[in-house]
Amino acid sequence: MSAAPLQAPVSPRDLFVAFTALALQGFGGVLAVAERVLCEDKRWLSHSQFVELLAISQVLPGPNVCNLAVLVGDRYFGWRGAAAALAGMMAAPLVIVLSLAALYVHYAAIAAVAGALKGMGAVSAGLIVGTALKLAPSLRASPLGLRVCMILAAATFVLVAILRLPLIWVLAGAGLIATTWAWRVIRARESPAALERDT
């Protein structure tokens, strides 16, 4: 059975409304919700397109989901779409965060509040891991292949989480290796003789 065809937002307002709803669902981590909304509910992106845009979003400065919103908006309506998607991502959460920050100042010293907030860290980590596992099959379409992608992912995890190397250096090093390798694989597929000339 073939997948349903991709759709497109009808206007920048459509992007604003969708990203506002997405942002309001994303307590503890919008990324898991973004994948479901953009790929499954709205059908604005395929899983492969989502992974590509997410990869770009991860290496740009700033919050990755905001970067993703800008890229999705720009894809359909240029700068107007980018602005609408980012505004949708930020407007309602900004009001909520400012309100909760005011409450936090008054109630942070209460042990139950502090414990509840620490417990949410586990929920956030679970959302990130769940999203990663859900998106992993789309790596089969990568020029690197699933095995190489998983090796690079594991190496990145070890370098950042265990060895605690600065993220910027890990992204630069692993990103350069992955990009160069993928470029060579794509070039070899397109023209095997071209790769031989380079070596």
C-alpha positions as CSV (number, residue, x, y, z in Angstrom):
1,M,0.0,0.0,0.0
2,S,1.6,3.3,-1.1
3,A,1.9,6.3,1.3
4,A,-0.6,9.1,1.1
5,P,0.7,12.0,-1.1
6,L,2.3,15.0,0.5
7,Q,0.3,18.1,1.0
8,A,1.3,21.8,1.3
9,P,0.1,24.5,3.7
10,V,-2.4,26.8,2.0
11,S,-1.0,30.0,3.4
12,P,1.5,31.5,5.9
13,R,-1.5,31.7,8.3
14,D,-1.9,27.9,8.0
15,L,1.8,27.6,9.0
16,F,1.3,30.0,12.0
17,V,-1.7,28.0,13.3
18,A,-0.1,24.6,12.8
19,F,3.1,25.7,14.5
20,T,1.2,27.4,17.4
21,A,-0.7,24.1,17.9
22,L,2.5,22.2,17.7
23,A,4.3,24.4,20.2
24,L,1.4,24.0,22.7
25,Q,1.6,20.2,22.5
26,G,5.3,20.0,23.0
27,F,5.7,20.2,26.7
28,G,9.1,18.7,27.5
29,G,10.2,18.4,23.9
30,V,8.6,19.7,20.7
31,L,10.7,17.5,18.4
32,A,8.7,14.3,18.9
33,V,5.5,16.2,18.3
34,A,6.9,18.1,15.3
35,E,7.7,14.8,13.5
36,R,4.2,13.4,14.0
37,V,2.5,16.7,13.0
38,L,4.6,17.6,10.0
39,C,5.0,14.0,8.6
40,E,1.9,12.1,9.6
41,D,-0.9,14.6,10.4
42,K,-0.3,17.4,8.0
43,R,1.8,15.4,5.4
44,W,3.8,18.5,4.7
45,L,7.1,16.5,4.7
46,S,8.1,12.9,4.2
47,H,10.2,11.3,6.9
48,S,13.3,11.6,4.8
49,Q,12.7,15.3,4.2
50,F,12.1,15.8,7.9
51,V,15.4,14.1,8.8
52,E,17.2,16.3,6.2
53,L,15.7,19.6,7.6
54,L,16.3,18.4,11.1
55,A,20.0,17.7,10.3
56,I,20.4,21.3,9.1
57,S,18.5,22.6,12.1
58,Q,20.8,20.8,14.5
59,V,24.0,22.3,13.2
60,L,22.7,25.9,13.0
61,P,22.9,28.1,16.1
62,G,19.7,28.5,18.2
63,P,16.9,26.1,19.2
64,N,16.7,23.3,16.6
65,V,12.9,23.3,16.5
66,C,12.8,27.0,15.8
67,N,15.3,26.5,13.1
68,L,13.1,23.7,11.7
69,A,10.1,26.0,11.7
70,V,12.0,28.6,9.7
71,L,13.2,26.0,7.2
72,V,9.7,24.5,6.7
73,G,8.1,27.9,6.4
74,D,10.7,29.1,3.9
75,R,10.2,25.9,1.9
76,Y,6.6,26.9,1.1
77,F,6.3,30.7,1.3
78,G,9.8,32.1,1.5
79,W,10.5,34.7,4.2
80,R,6.8,35.2,4.9
81,G,6.4,31.5,5.6
82,A,9.5,31.4,7.7
83,A,8.3,34.4,9.8
84,A,4.8,32.9,10.2
85,A,6.1,29.5,11.3
86,L,8.6,31.0,13.7
87,A,6.0,33.3,15.2
88,G,3.7,30.4,15.6
89,M,6.4,28.4,17.4
90,M,7.3,31.3,19.7
91,A,4.2,33.4,20.5
92,A,2.0,31.2,22.8
93,P,5.0,29.5,24.5
94,L,6.5,32.9,25.3
95,V,3.4,34.0,27.2
96,I,3.3,30.7,29.0
97,V,7.0,30.7,29.9
98,L,6.9,34.3,31.2
99,S,3.8,33.4,33.4
100,L,5.5,30.2,34.7
101,A,8.7,32.1,35.4
102,A,6.8,34.5,37.6
103,L,5.2,31.6,39.5
104,Y,8.5,29.8,39.7
105,V,10.2,32.7,41.5
106,H,7.6,32.3,44.3
107,Y,7.4,28.5,44.6
108,A,10.8,27.2,43.6
109,A,11.9,26.7,47.2
110,I,9.1,24.2,47.8
111,A,10.6,20.6,47.7
112,A,7.7,19.1,45.8
113,V,8.0,21.7,43.0
114,A,11.8,21.2,42.7
115,G,11.3,17.4,42.6
116,A,8.6,17.6,40.0
117,L,10.8,19.7,37.7
118,K,13.7,17.3,38.0
119,G,11.4,14.4,37.1
120,M,10.5,16.1,33.9
121,G,14.1,15.7,32.7
122,A,13.5,12.0,32.3
123,V,10.3,12.6,30.3
124,S,12.3,15.0,28.0
125,A,15.0,12.5,27.5
126,G,12.5,9.8,26.7
127,L,10.8,11.9,24.1
128,I,14.2,12.6,22.4
129,V,15.1,8.9,22.4
130,G,11.7,7.8,21.1
131,T,11.9,10.3,18.2
132,A,15.4,9.1,17.3
133,L,14.2,5.5,17.2
134,K,11.2,6.4,15.1
135,L,13.3,8.3,12.6
136,A,16.1,5.7,12.4
137,P,14.5,3.6,9.6
138,S,14.6,6.7,7.3
139,L,18.4,6.6,7.5
140,R,18.3,3.5,5.2
141,A,17.7,6.0,2.3
142,S,20.9,7.9,3.3
143,P,23.8,7.6,0.8
144,L,25.9,6.4,3.8
145,G,23.6,3.5,4.6
146,L,22.1,2.6,7.9
147,R,25.2,0.9,9.4
148,V,27.5,3.8,8.8
149,C,24.8,6.3,10.0
150,M,24.5,4.3,13.2
151,I,28.2,4.2,13.7
152,L,28.5,7.9,13.3
153,A,25.5,8.4,15.7
154,A,27.1,6.2,18.3
155,A,30.5,7.9,17.9
156,T,28.8,11.3,18.3
157,F,27.0,10.1,21.5
158,V,30.2,8.8,23.0
159,L,32.2,12.0,22.2
160,V,29.5,14.3,23.5
161,A,27.8,12.4,26.3
162,I,30.6,10.3,27.7
163,L,33.9,12.1,26.8
164,R,32.2,15.5,27.1
165,L,33.9,17.0,24.2
166,P,32.5,20.4,23.0
167,L,29.5,20.0,20.8
168,I,30.8,22.5,18.2
169,W,34.0,20.4,17.6
170,V,32.1,17.1,17.5
171,L,29.7,18.6,14.9
172,A,32.5,20.0,12.9
173,G,34.5,16.8,12.9
174,A,31.8,14.2,12.5
175,G,29.8,16.5,10.2
176,L,32.8,16.9,7.9
177,I,33.4,13.2,7.8
178,A,29.7,12.4,7.1
179,T,29.3,15.1,4.5
180,T,32.5,14.2,2.7
181,W,31.7,10.5,2.7
182,A,28.1,11.1,1.5
183,W,29.4,13.4,-1.3
184,R,31.8,10.8,-2.5
185,V,29.2,8.0,-2.4
186,I,26.7,10.1,-4.4
187,R,29.4,11.2,-6.9
188,A,30.5,7.6,-7.3
189,R,26.9,6.5,-8.0
190,E,26.5,9.2,-10.6
191,S,29.9,8.7,-12.3
192,P,32.2,5.9,-11.2
193,A,35.0,7.3,-13.4
194,A,34.8,10.7,-11.7
195,L,35.7,9.2,-8.4
196,E,38.7,7.4,-9.9
197,R,40.0,10.6,-11.4
198,D,39.9,12.3,-7.9
199,T,42.0,9.5,-6.3
